[in-house]
Amino acid sequence: MCLKSKLTDEGWYVCSARNEEGKISAHKIFLDVQFSVNIINITSPQEVPSGKFVSLLCNATGDPDPSIVWKTPNGTVIGPDHLGYRATGGFLYISSVSVETDAGDWRCEACNPIGCDNASVSLLIQGEPSIRAIETSRNTSTVTIRCIAIGQPVPSIGYLRRGSEISPGMEGHHVVGGVLYIKVSTLTDWYTCSATNKYGTTEQHLRKPKQPTKPLATEINSRNITLQWNSKAEAIFPSVFVVEHRHYDDTAETKWILDNVDRKSRNASVTNLKPYTKYVFRVKEKNTLGEGPESEVSDVYKTLATGSQQIYNYCYIVKAHKVMLIVKRYLLMFKYIFKKLIVLINKVLFKLP
């Protein structure tokens, strides 16, 4: 009996027994030795001009046969519905490569029930650079901007301040290793990152935020209101939104209350509100370059009543309805008496029959 099987143990086996009386054998059985996945060959790196066809190979062994999944440089799984991409038998075929979407490290993941293996296939695309991200940071004295770009040949990174190139002698601005450092005291509202190689130049603008649109309520409950708004912010340049609210008062303006969460999305659920209360909201956007102006104040929104308040309101309405019925009854009675009184007065004064 094999306590630990090896690939060389795979094959047909027969169990037989023999003694002085004779020999007996059982039916043949086949030993299938299964083993985990191992990627044995990849085509990396590959360099190809922009717009051309390319095939990437990820050759893997395993028993059972492994299934292979390809992921783009940003982590998206390539499925059968991806137009321009086809994955089959360890190959990935791309009909027309693009620096913006295809350049970088593709991930090949091969798995079977025993285990998995993975590898990276680097795809270098000759063409105009693509700016993938802009990383920024800020402290009390310095703002840092780092532009991340890809391309083949590798692009050089440059920066502009309000449309003018940042020269070595510009006050409060200097570039080291492709990173721009700015003194907060010299900061302006518009910068540009540029990536250049022999195929061309790509630019990405960084601006101080503009005014968001007036927030609109999309859902109202007893203790929270969900808001939505739009912004002209560049998706590649990170920014956050600040939401403020206040209790709506017809006679005096109350203090604005700051929501305690900086939000990257263009919606927010403002919580811990009072039931059956009127509120107004406003939004502003901020990024590394500063804060933008507040949005227009929202329409007045009223939170819903709680269960106990709804019962109270219902009882109040019922009670008010009963009072109105009593008042109406007395008014009808008064009208009847008034008519009788008029008839009586006419009889007395004019001696009518």
C-alpha positions in Angstrom: 0.0 0.0 0.0 1.3 3.5 -0.9 1.2 5.8 2.1 2.3 8.8 0.0 1.7 8.6 -3.7 4.0 10.1 -6.4 3.2 10.9 -10.0 5.3 7.9 -11.0 2.9 5.7 -9.0 0.0 6.3 -11.4 -1.1 3.3 -13.4 -3.1 0.0 -13.2 -2.9 -2.2 -10.1 -4.0 -5.8 -9.3 -4.5 -7.1 -5.8 -3.7 -10.9 -5.7 -3.3 -13.5 -2.9 -1.5 -16.9 -3.0 -1.1 -19.9 -0.7 -0.5 -23.6 -1.1 -4.1 -24.1 -2.2 -3.8 -21.7 -5.1 -3.9 -18.0 -6.2 -6.8 -15.5 -6.5 -6.8 -12.0 -8.0 -9.2 -9.1 -7.8 -10.2 -6.8 -10.7 -7.8 -4.3 -12.0 -7.9 -0.8 -10.6 -6.4 2.4 -11.9 -4.6 4.8 -9.5 -5.0 8.4 -10.6 -2.5 10.5 -8.8 -3.8 14.1 -8.5 -1.5 17.0 -7.9 -1.6 20.8 -7.4 -1.2 23.4 -10.1 2.2 24.6 -11.2 2.7 27.4 -13.7 5.6 26.3 -15.9 5.8 28.9 -18.6 4.8 32.5 -19.2 5.6 35.0 -21.9 6.9 38.0 -19.9 7.8 40.7 -20.5 6.2 41.4 -23.9 6.6 44.7 -25.7 4.2 45.7 -28.5 3.2 48.9 -30.3 -0.1 50.5 -29.3 -3.1 49.3 -31.3 -1.6 46.0 -32.2 -2.7 42.4 -31.6 -1.0 40.5 -28.8 -1.2 37.1 -27.1 -0.1 36.3 -23.6 0.7 32.8 -22.5 0.3 31.2 -19.0 1.1 27.5 -19.3 0.2 25.4 -16.2 0.1 21.8 -15.2 -2.0 19.9 -12.7 -4.3 17.0 -12.2 -7.2 17.6 -12.5 -6.5 20.1 -15.4 -6.4 23.6 -13.9 -8.8 26.4 -14.9 -7.0 29.7 -15.7 -8.3 33.2 -15.0 -6.7 36.4 -16.3 -6.9 39.7 -14.5 -6.1 43.2 -15.9 -3.5 45.5 -14.4 -6.3 47.1 -12.3 -7.6 43.7 -11.1 -10.6 43.3 -13.3 -11.3 39.6 -14.2 -11.5 39.0 -18.0 -14.8 37.2 -18.7 -16.5 36.0 -21.9 -18.3 39.3 -22.3 -15.1 41.5 -22.5 -15.1 42.9 -26.0 -11.7 42.7 -27.6 -10.3 40.1 -25.2 -10.5 36.3 -25.4 -9.1 33.8 -22.9 -8.7 30.1 -23.9 -6.4 27.2 -23.1 -3.9 29.3 -21.1 -3.7 32.0 -23.8 -5.1 35.6 -23.6 -5.7 37.3 -26.9 -6.0 41.1 -27.0 -7.2 42.4 -30.4 -5.9 46.0 -30.0 -3.7 47.0 -27.0 -4.0 50.4 -25.4 -1.5 52.1 -23.0 -4.3 53.4 -20.9 -6.2 50.1 -20.3 -3.7 47.3 -21.0 -0.1 48.4 -20.1 1.2 46.9 -16.8 1.3 43.5 -15.0 -1.4 41.1 -16.0 -2.2 38.4 -13.4 -2.6 34.8 -14.4 -4.3 32.6 -11.8 -4.5 28.8 -12.3 -6.4 26.5 -9.9 -7.7 23.0 -9.5 -9.3 21.3 -6.4 -5.8 20.5 -5.0 -4.4 24.0 -5.1 -3.6 27.2 -7.0 -0.6 29.0 -8.5 -0.3 32.5 -10.0 2.1 34.6 -12.0 2.5 38.0 -13.5 2.9 38.8 -17.2 4.3 42.2 -17.9 2.9 43.9 -21.0 4.9 46.9 -22.3 3.1 49.0 -24.8 4.9 51.5 -27.1 2.8 54.6 -27.3 1.8 57.9 -25.8 2.0 57.8 -21.9 -1.0 57.3 -19.7 -1.4 58.9 -16.2 -2.7 56.3 -13.9 -2.9 58.1 -10.6 -2.0 61.3 -8.7 -0.9 60.9 -5.1 -1.0 63.9 -2.9 -0.4 64.8 0.8 -0.4 68.0 2.9 0.8 69.1 6.2 1.0 72.5 7.9 3.9 73.7 5.7 4.2 71.5 2.5 2.0 70.1 -0.2 3.4 67.0 -2.1 2.1 65.9 -5.5 3.3 62.7 -7.2 2.1 61.9 -10.7 2.2 58.2 -11.6 2.4 57.5 -15.4 3.1 54.5 -17.6 4.3 54.2 -21.2 7.0 52.7 -23.3 9.6 54.3 -23.5 9.2 55.3 -19.9 7.8 58.8 -19.7 9.4 61.8 -18.0 7.3 63.7 -15.5 6.8 67.5 -15.4 4.6 70.0 -13.6 3.1 73.4 -14.5 1.7 76.1 -12.2 -1.3 77.9 -13.7 -0.2 76.9 -17.2 3.5 77.9 -16.8 6.3 75.3 -16.4 7.8 75.1 -12.9 11.4 76.2 -13.3 14.2 75.4 -10.8 14.1 78.9 -9.4 10.4 79.3 -8.8 9.7 80.4 -5.2 8.3 77.7 -2.9 8.2 75.1 -5.7 10.8 72.4 -6.5 10.7 68.9 -8.2 12.8 66.0 -6.9 12.6 62.5 -8.5 9.4 63.3 -10.3 7.7 64.6 -7.1 6.5 68.2 -6.7 7.0 69.9 -3.4 5.1 73.2 -2.7 5.3 75.5 0.3 1.7 76.1 1.5 2.3 79.8 1.6 2.9 79.8 -2.2 0.1 77.4 -3.2 -2.2 78.3 -6.0 -5.5 76.9 -7.3 -4.4 75.1 -10.5 -1.5 72.7 -11.3 -0.9 70.4 -14.2 1.0 67.1 -14.3 2.5 66.1 -17.7 4.0 62.7 -18.9 6.1 62.8 -22.0 7.9 60.2 -24.2 8.8 60.1 -27.9 5.2 59.3 -28.9 3.6 62.3 -27.2 2.5 64.1 -24.0 -0.4 63.4 -21.7 -1.6 66.0 -19.2 -3.8 65.9 -16.1 -5.1 69.0 -14.3 -5.3 69.5 -10.6 -7.6 72.3 -9.5 -9.1 73.6 -6.3 -12.6 72.3 -6.0 -15.6 74.1 -7.5 -19.1 74.4 -6.0 -21.1 71.2 -5.9 -24.7 71.1 -6.9 -27.5 71.6 -4.4 -28.0 68.3 -2.4 -31.2 66.4 -3.0 -32.8 64.0 -0.6 -33.2 60.4 -2.1 -34.5 58.7 1.1 -36.1 60.1 4.3 -36.5 58.2 7.5 -37.3 59.2 11.1 -33.6 59.6 12.1 -31.6 59.9 8.9 -31.8 61.5 5.5 -29.8 60.2 2.4 -28.5 63.0 0.1 -27.1 63.0 -3.4 -25.3 65.7 -5.4 -23.0 66.2 -8.4 -19.4 67.6 -8.7 -17.0 68.6 -11.5 -14.1 67.0 -9.7 -11.5 65.0 -11.7 -11.9 61.3 -10.8 -8.1 60.8 -10.9 -7.4 63.6 -8.4 -8.5 62.5 -4.9 -11.0 64.8 -3.1 -13.6 64.4 -0.3 -16.9 66.0 0.4 -18.0 67.6 3.7 -21.7 67.6 4.6 -23.3 70.1 7.0 -26.8 70.3 8.3 -28.9 72.5 10.6 -32.3 72.5 12.1 -34.6 74.6 10.0 -36.2 77.4 12.0 -38.6 79.9 10.4 -37.7 82.6 12.9 -33.9 82.4 13.3 -31.0 80.7 11.7 -29.4 78.0 13.9 -25.8 76.8 13.8 -24.6 74.5 11.1 -23.5 71.1 12.3 -20.6 69.3 10.5 -21.0 65.7 9.6 -18.1 63.8 11.1 -17.2 61.8 8.0 -15.3 63.0 4.9 -16.9 61.2 2.0 -15.3 60.3 -1.4 -18.7 59.4 -3.0 -21.3 61.9 -4.1 -23.9 60.7 -1.6 -24.3 60.6 2.1 -26.7 59.4 4.8 -26.9 62.0 7.6 -27.8 60.2 10.8 -28.8 60.9 14.4 -31.4 63.4 13.3 -34.6 64.2 15.4 -37.8 62.6 14.2 -40.5 64.8 12.7 -38.1 67.7 12.4 -37.3 70.0 9.5 -33.6 70.2 8.3 -31.6 71.9 5.5 -28.2 70.7 4.2 -25.2 72.0 2.2 -22.1 70.3 0.8 -18.6 71.5 0.0 -15.6 69.7 -1.5 -12.0 69.8 -0.5 -8.7 68.4 -1.8 -5.0 69.0 -1.3 -5.2 72.4 -2.9 -7.9 73.6 -0.5 -11.6 73.9 0.1 -14.2 74.9 -2.5 -17.3 77.0 -1.9 -20.4 75.6 -0.2 -23.2 74.4 -2.4 -26.6 76.1 -2.5 -28.6 75.3 0.6 -31.0 72.4 0.0 -34.7 72.4 0.1 -36.3 71.9 3.5 -36.7 68.2 4.3 -38.7 66.8 7.3 -37.8 63.6 9.0 -40.6 61.0 9.5 -42.4 60.6 12.8 -41.5 57.6 15.0 -44.2 54.9 15.8 -45.2 56.6 19.0 -45.4 60.0 17.3 -47.5 58.6 14.5 -50.0 57.2 17.1 -50.0 60.5 18.9 -50.6 62.4 15.6 -53.4 59.9 14.7 -55.0 60.4 18.1 -54.7 64.2 17.8 -56.3 64.1 14.3 -59.1 61.9 15.5 -59.7 64.2 18.5 -59.6 67.2 16.3 -62.1 65.6 14.0 -64.4 64.9 16.9 -64.1 68.5 18.1 -64.9 69.7 14.6 -68.1 67.5 14.5 -69.2 68.9 17.8 -68.6 72.5 16.7 -70.5 71.8 13.5 -73.4 70.4 15.4 -73.6 73.5 17.7 -73.3 75.8 14.7 -76.3 74.0 13.0 -78.2 74.2 16.2 -77.4 77.9 16.6 -78.5 78.5 13.0 -81.8 76.8 13.7 -82.4 78.8 16.8 -81.4 82.0 15.1 -83.9 81.4 12.3 -86.7 80.7 14.9 -85.7 83.9 16.7 -86.0 86.0 13.5 -89.5 84.6 12.8 -90.6 85.3 16.4 -89.3 88.9 16.2 -91.1 89.5 12.9 -94.3 88.3 14.4 -94.0 90.6 17.4 -92.9 93.7 15.5 -95.0 93.3 12.4 -97.9 91.3 13.9 -97.5 88.7 11.2 -99.9 85.7 11.4 
